[in-house]
Amino acid sequence: MISTDHGDIPTPIFMPVGTAGSVKAVHQRELETDIDARIILGNTYHLYLRPGIDLLKKAGGLHRFIGWSRPILTDSGGYQVYSLSENRKISPEGATFKSHIDGSRHFFSPEGVIDIQRTIGADIIMAFDECTPYPCDYAYAKKSMKITHDWLSRCVSRMRETSPQYGYDQALFPIVQGSTFPDLRKESAEFIASQDQPGNAIGGLSVGEPAEDMYAMTELVCGILPENKPRYLMGVGTPENILEAIALGIDMFDCVMPTRNARNGMLFTTEGIVNIRNEKWKDDLSPLDPGLGGYASGMHSKAYLRHLIISKEILGAQIATIHNLTFYLWLVREARKQILEGTFREWKDRMVKIVSQRC
């Protein structure tokens, strides 16, 4: 369980991605009442560029700006800077980059990123890091890791020098890096653990490496990070990935997959993966997922959703997104139940086969 001033978060937990203050195709009311999302994710890079920090401060922070009363986590923007490989420059001081919106130049320092996240007002804020690409050579991964560690020290100092702006606490999570090199991951995990922050994250995975490498690095790092603090595997992933990572000791997840794939007609269900665009669902009046029920999964038929998606109706994206997020939140809630009952391993092994199959 993670406790914040905006509410408690039972773990394991999946965080819907609301990059720019909006989980695509879902209203905040639906996030709370239909999906029961306990925490959502925003992104420092995107919120900094638009709507901008001045407006968020004037609004009283992101919670008030978007009308969300539950916890929020903000990614520091390190991954977005990494993705701008043609339009950014990394130095020990920070990262210079060009906006993907208008080409304007900006600079992120560790101190500046902390200040921005203080103004955004998330309950959990991430340290500024450099995410290495896959593959990358050992020398680059080591240099990048050292920069991430130096930036973390500066983030920790800035947190101590500053205070929350809206009357509630904010927690800093450092990020383990080191690519797929075990000795670097070990060194990074030990350094991150030594910082004694409220929680810890694992970055630089789910960037193209084989799944077995992701699991190996996760297992190694989880053997070092303290068990009594939440561990967050960033950007992961498929239902199978989530189940396997929970077994390795991960508590928190985020990924655009359930929302992005929903808009393209791919559904994750308790019976497997459904491509709702397929002709086979044209006359199928059964619920999207009898195993889930609820507004999206139990009220609407496969034939109706297929009709909406094929017709490019906005409602189709909405129903599919609510369904996928409902499934992801069901999956982690059920995992928690199985853990508490002592039956997780058997259940996980069975569910991995189900959620990976195509219907």
C-alpha positions as CSV (number, residue, x, y, z in Angstrom):
1,M,0.0,0.0,0.0
2,I,1.3,3.5,-0.9
3,S,-0.1,6.4,1.1
4,T,-0.4,9.9,-0.3
5,D,-2.3,13.0,0.8
6,H,-4.7,12.4,-2.1
7,G,-5.5,8.8,-1.1
8,D,-4.0,5.3,-0.6
9,I,-2.9,3.2,-3.5
10,P,-3.2,-0.6,-3.1
11,T,-0.3,-2.4,-4.8
12,P,0.3,-3.9,-7.3
13,I,-1.1,-1.0,-9.3
14,F,-1.4,0.0,-12.9
15,M,-1.4,3.8,-13.7
16,P,-3.3,5.0,-16.8
17,V,-1.2,7.4,-18.8
18,G,-2.6,10.9,-18.9
19,T,0.4,12.4,-20.6
20,A,-0.8,16.0,-21.1
21,G,-3.5,16.0,-18.3
22,S,-5.9,13.7,-20.1
23,V,-6.1,9.9,-20.4
24,K,-7.1,9.8,-24.0
25,A,-10.8,9.1,-24.7
26,V,-11.7,8.8,-21.0
27,H,-13.3,11.4,-18.8
28,Q,-12.0,11.8,-15.2
29,R,-15.5,10.7,-13.9
30,E,-15.2,7.4,-15.8
31,L,-11.6,6.9,-14.6
32,E,-12.9,7.2,-11.0
33,T,-16.3,5.5,-11.1
34,D,-16.1,2.9,-14.0
35,I,-12.4,2.0,-14.0
36,D,-11.5,2.8,-10.4
37,A,-8.1,4.1,-11.3
38,R,-6.3,4.9,-8.0
39,I,-3.6,7.0,-9.6
40,I,-2.9,8.4,-13.0
41,L,0.3,9.5,-14.7
42,G,1.2,12.9,-16.2
43,N,4.3,13.9,-18.1
44,T,6.6,16.8,-17.1
45,Y,7.9,17.4,-20.7
46,H,4.4,17.7,-22.2
47,L,2.8,19.7,-19.4
48,Y,5.8,22.1,-19.4
49,L,5.3,22.8,-23.1
50,R,1.5,22.8,-23.1
51,P,-0.5,24.1,-21.2
52,G,2.6,25.5,-19.5
53,I,3.8,25.8,-15.9
54,D,2.5,29.4,-15.4
55,L,-1.1,28.3,-16.1
56,L,-0.8,25.2,-13.9
57,K,0.5,27.3,-11.1
58,K,-2.4,29.8,-11.6
59,A,-4.9,26.9,-11.5
60,G,-3.4,25.6,-8.2
61,G,-1.7,22.6,-9.7
62,L,-2.6,19.7,-12.1
63,H,-5.2,18.1,-9.7
64,R,-7.3,21.3,-9.8
65,F,-6.7,22.0,-13.4
66,I,-8.0,18.7,-14.6
67,G,-10.5,18.0,-11.8
68,W,-8.9,14.9,-10.4
69,S,-8.9,14.3,-6.6
70,R,-6.8,11.1,-6.5
71,P,-3.0,10.7,-6.6
72,I,-0.9,11.7,-9.6
73,L,2.6,10.6,-10.6
74,T,4.7,12.7,-13.0
75,D,7.4,11.3,-15.2
76,S,10.3,13.7,-15.2
77,G,10.5,14.0,-19.0
78,G,13.7,12.0,-19.3
79,Y,12.2,9.4,-21.6
80,Q,10.7,12.1,-23.8
81,V,14.1,13.8,-24.1
82,Y,15.6,10.4,-24.9
83,S,13.0,10.0,-27.7
84,L,14.0,13.3,-29.3
85,S,17.4,11.8,-30.3
86,E,17.7,14.1,-33.3
87,N,16.7,17.2,-31.5
88,R,18.5,17.1,-28.1
89,K,21.9,17.3,-26.5
90,I,22.8,15.7,-23.2
91,S,25.6,17.2,-21.0
92,P,26.5,16.8,-17.3
93,E,24.6,20.0,-16.7
94,G,21.3,18.8,-18.2
95,A,19.5,18.3,-21.5
96,T,18.9,20.9,-24.3
97,F,16.1,20.0,-26.6
98,K,13.8,21.3,-29.3
99,S,10.0,21.3,-28.7
100,H,8.2,18.8,-30.9
101,I,5.4,21.4,-31.1
102,D,7.1,24.5,-32.5
103,G,10.9,23.8,-32.6
104,S,11.7,26.2,-29.8
105,R,14.8,25.4,-27.7
106,H,14.6,24.5,-24.0
107,F,16.9,23.3,-21.3
108,F,16.1,20.8,-18.5
109,S,18.4,20.6,-15.5
110,P,17.8,18.3,-12.6
111,E,17.0,21.3,-10.4
112,G,14.7,22.7,-13.0
113,V,12.8,19.5,-13.4
114,I,12.2,19.3,-9.7
115,D,10.9,22.9,-9.7
116,I,8.6,22.1,-12.6
117,Q,7.2,19.1,-10.8
118,R,6.7,21.0,-7.6
119,T,4.6,23.4,-9.7
120,I,2.7,20.6,-11.4
121,G,1.9,19.3,-8.0
122,A,2.1,15.5,-8.5
123,D,2.1,13.3,-5.4
124,I,5.0,11.3,-6.7
125,I,7.6,12.9,-8.8
126,M,10.4,11.2,-10.7
127,A,14.1,12.1,-10.7
128,F,15.5,13.4,-13.9
129,D,17.4,10.6,-15.7
130,E,18.8,9.7,-19.1
131,C,17.2,6.7,-20.7
132,T,19.6,4.7,-22.8
133,P,18.5,3.2,-26.1
134,Y,18.6,-0.5,-26.9
135,P,21.0,-1.7,-28.0
136,C,23.8,0.5,-26.7
137,D,27.5,-0.2,-26.0
138,Y,28.8,-0.7,-22.5
139,A,30.8,2.5,-22.4
140,Y,27.8,4.6,-23.3
141,A,25.6,2.8,-20.8
142,K,28.1,3.4,-18.0
143,K,28.6,7.1,-18.9
144,S,24.8,7.6,-19.0
145,M,24.3,5.8,-15.7
146,K,26.9,8.1,-14.0
147,I,25.1,11.2,-15.4
148,T,21.8,9.8,-14.1
149,H,23.4,9.3,-10.6
150,D,24.8,12.8,-10.6
151,W,21.5,14.2,-11.6
152,L,19.8,12.3,-8.9
153,S,22.1,13.8,-6.2
154,R,21.1,17.2,-7.5
155,C,17.4,16.3,-7.5
156,V,17.6,15.1,-3.9
157,S,19.3,18.3,-2.9
158,R,16.7,20.4,-4.7
159,M,13.9,18.5,-3.0
160,R,15.4,19.3,0.4
161,E,15.8,23.0,-0.5
162,T,12.3,23.5,-1.7
163,S,8.8,22.8,-0.4
164,P,5.5,21.7,-1.9
165,Q,3.4,24.5,-3.3
166,Y,-0.1,23.4,-2.6
167,G,-0.2,22.1,1.0
168,Y,0.4,18.4,0.5
169,D,3.5,16.2,0.4
170,Q,5.4,15.1,-2.6
171,A,7.6,12.0,-2.8
172,L,10.7,11.7,-5.0
173,F,11.4,8.3,-6.7
174,P,14.9,7.8,-8.2
175,I,15.4,5.7,-11.3
176,V,17.8,2.7,-11.8
177,Q,19.5,2.7,-15.2
178,G,22.3,0.5,-16.7
179,S,20.8,-0.9,-19.9
180,T,21.0,-4.7,-20.0
181,F,24.4,-4.9,-18.3
182,P,24.1,-6.8,-15.0
183,D,27.1,-5.1,-13.3
184,L,25.8,-1.6,-14.2
185,R,22.3,-2.5,-13.1
186,K,23.7,-3.8,-9.8
187,E,25.8,-0.6,-9.2
188,S,22.9,1.6,-10.1
189,A,20.4,-0.2,-7.9
190,E,22.8,0.0,-5.0
191,F,23.3,3.7,-5.5
192,I,19.5,4.3,-5.8
193,A,18.8,2.3,-2.7
194,S,21.4,4.3,-0.7
195,Q,19.5,7.5,-1.4
196,D,16.7,6.3,1.0
197,Q,13.8,7.8,-0.9
198,P,10.2,6.9,-0.4
199,G,10.1,4.6,-3.5
200,N,12.3,3.5,-6.4
201,A,11.9,3.0,-10.1
202,I,13.5,0.9,-12.8
203,G,13.9,2.7,-16.2
204,G,15.6,2.0,-19.5
205,L,13.6,-1.3,-20.0
206,S,10.8,-2.0,-22.4
207,V,12.7,-0.1,-25.1
208,G,13.2,-2.9,-27.5
209,E,15.2,-5.5,-25.6
210,P,14.1,-9.1,-25.5
211,A,11.6,-9.9,-22.8
212,E,14.0,-12.3,-21.1
213,D,16.5,-9.5,-20.7
214,M,13.9,-7.2,-19.2
215,Y,12.9,-9.9,-16.7
216,A,16.6,-10.7,-15.9
217,M,17.4,-7.1,-15.2
218,T,14.2,-6.6,-13.2
219,E,14.9,-9.7,-11.0
220,L,18.5,-8.5,-10.4
221,V,17.4,-5.0,-9.4
222,C,14.5,-6.2,-7.2
223,G,17.0,-8.3,-5.3
224,I,18.7,-5.0,-4.3
225,L,16.0,-2.4,-3.9
226,P,14.4,-2.5,-0.4
227,E,11.3,-4.7,-0.2
228,N,9.5,-2.2,2.1
229,K,9.4,0.6,-0.5
230,P,7.4,0.5,-3.8
231,R,9.2,-0.6,-6.9
232,Y,8.0,1.0,-10.2
233,L,8.9,-0.6,-13.5
234,M,8.5,2.2,-16.0
235,G,6.7,1.9,-19.3
236,V,5.6,-1.8,-18.9
237,G,3.7,-3.3,-20.5
238,T,1.6,-6.2,-21.8
239,P,-0.6,-8.1,-19.4
240,E,1.9,-11.0,-19.5
241,N,4.8,-8.5,-18.7
242,I,2.9,-7.2,-15.8
243,L,2.1,-10.6,-14.3
244,E,5.7,-11.8,-14.7
245,A,7.1,-8.6,-13.2
246,I,4.7,-8.8,-10.2
247,A,6.2,-12.2,-9.6
248,L,9.6,-10.6,-9.6
249,G,8.7,-8.0,-7.0
250,I,7.3,-5.0,-8.9
251,D,4.5,-2.9,-7.4
252,M,3.8,-0.2,-10.0
253,F,3.3,-0.1,-13.7
254,D,2.4,2.4,-16.5
255,C,2.0,2.0,-20.2
256,V,0.2,3.5,-23.2
257,M,-0.6,0.1,-24.6
258,P,-4.2,-0.4,-23.2
259,T,-5.3,3.1,-24.4
260,R,-3.4,3.2,-27.7
261,N,-4.3,-0.3,-28.7
262,A,-7.9,0.3,-27.8
263,R,-8.1,3.2,-30.2
264,N,-6.9,0.8,-32.9
265,G,-9.5,-1.9,-32.0
266,M,-7.3,-4.3,-29.9
267,L,-9.0,-5.4,-26.7
268,F,-7.4,-7.2,-23.7
269,T,-9.9,-9.6,-22.1
270,T,-10.1,-12.3,-19.5
271,E,-10.3,-14.7,-22.4
272,G,-7.4,-13.4,-24.4
273,I,-6.6,-10.7,-27.0
274,V,-9.4,-9.6,-29.4
275,N,-8.9,-7.7,-32.6
276,I,-12.4,-6.3,-32.8
277,R,-11.9,-5.2,-36.4
278,N,-12.0,-8.9,-37.5
279,E,-15.0,-10.0,-39.6
280,K,-15.7,-12.8,-37.1
281,W,-17.1,-10.3,-34.6
282,K,-19.5,-8.6,-37.1
283,D,-22.6,-10.5,-35.9
284,D,-21.4,-11.4,-32.4
285,L,-23.8,-9.9,-29.9
286,S,-22.1,-11.3,-26.8
287,P,-20.6,-8.8,-24.3
288,L,-17.0,-7.6,-24.9
289,D,-15.9,-9.5,-21.8
290,P,-18.4,-11.5,-19.7
291,G,-15.7,-12.0,-17.1
292,L,-15.5,-8.3,-16.3
293,G,-19.0,-6.8,-16.7
294,G,-19.4,-3.1,-16.0
295,Y,-20.3,-0.2,-18.3
296,A,-18.0,-0.9,-21.2
297,S,-17.2,-4.6,-20.9
298,G,-20.7,-5.9,-20.0
299,M,-23.1,-3.5,-21.5
300,H,-21.9,-3.4,-25.1
301,S,-21.6,-6.2,-27.6
302,K,-18.6,-7.1,-29.8
303,A,-20.7,-6.4,-32.9
304,Y,-21.6,-2.9,-31.7
305,L,-18.1,-2.0,-30.8
306,R,-16.8,-3.3,-34.1
307,H,-19.4,-1.2,-35.9
308,L,-18.3,1.9,-34.1
309,I,-14.5,1.2,-34.7
310,I,-15.0,0.4,-38.4
311,S,-17.2,3.6,-38.7
312,K,-14.5,5.6,-36.9
313,E,-17.0,6.8,-34.4
314,I,-15.4,8.5,-31.4
315,L,-17.6,6.5,-29.0
316,G,-15.8,3.3,-30.2
317,A,-12.5,4.6,-29.0
318,Q,-14.1,5.6,-25.7
319,I,-15.7,2.2,-25.0
320,A,-12.6,0.3,-26.1
321,T,-10.4,2.4,-23.9
322,I,-12.6,2.1,-20.8
323,H,-12.8,-1.6,-21.4
324,N,-9.0,-2.1,-21.7
325,L,-8.2,0.1,-18.6
326,T,-10.9,-1.8,-16.7
327,F,-9.2,-5.1,-17.6
328,Y,-5.7,-3.8,-16.6
329,L,-7.0,-2.6,-13.2
330,W,-8.9,-5.8,-12.7
331,L,-5.7,-7.7,-13.5
332,V,-3.6,-6.0,-10.8
333,R,-6.4,-6.1,-8.2
334,E,-6.8,-9.8,-8.8
335,A,-3.1,-10.3,-8.5
336,R,-3.2,-8.6,-5.1
337,K,-6.0,-10.8,-4.0
338,Q,-4.1,-13.9,-5.1
339,I,-1.0,-12.8,-3.3
340,L,-2.9,-12.2,-0.1
341,E,-4.5,-15.7,-0.4
342,G,-1.1,-17.3,-1.1
343,T,-2.2,-18.6,-4.6
344,F,-0.5,-16.1,-6.8
345,R,2.1,-18.3,-8.5
346,E,-0.4,-20.9,-9.7
347,W,-2.9,-18.2,-10.8
348,K,-0.2,-16.2,-12.6
349,D,1.1,-19.2,-14.5
350,R,-2.5,-20.0,-15.7
351,M,-3.3,-16.3,-16.5
352,V,-0.1,-15.7,-18.5
353,K,-1.3,-18.4,-21.0
354,I,-4.8,-16.9,-21.2
355,V,-3.9,-13.2,-21.6
356,S,-1.3,-14.0,-24.3
357,Q,-3.6,-16.0,-26.6
358,R,-5.5,-14.5,-29.6
359,C,-9.2,-15.1,-29.6
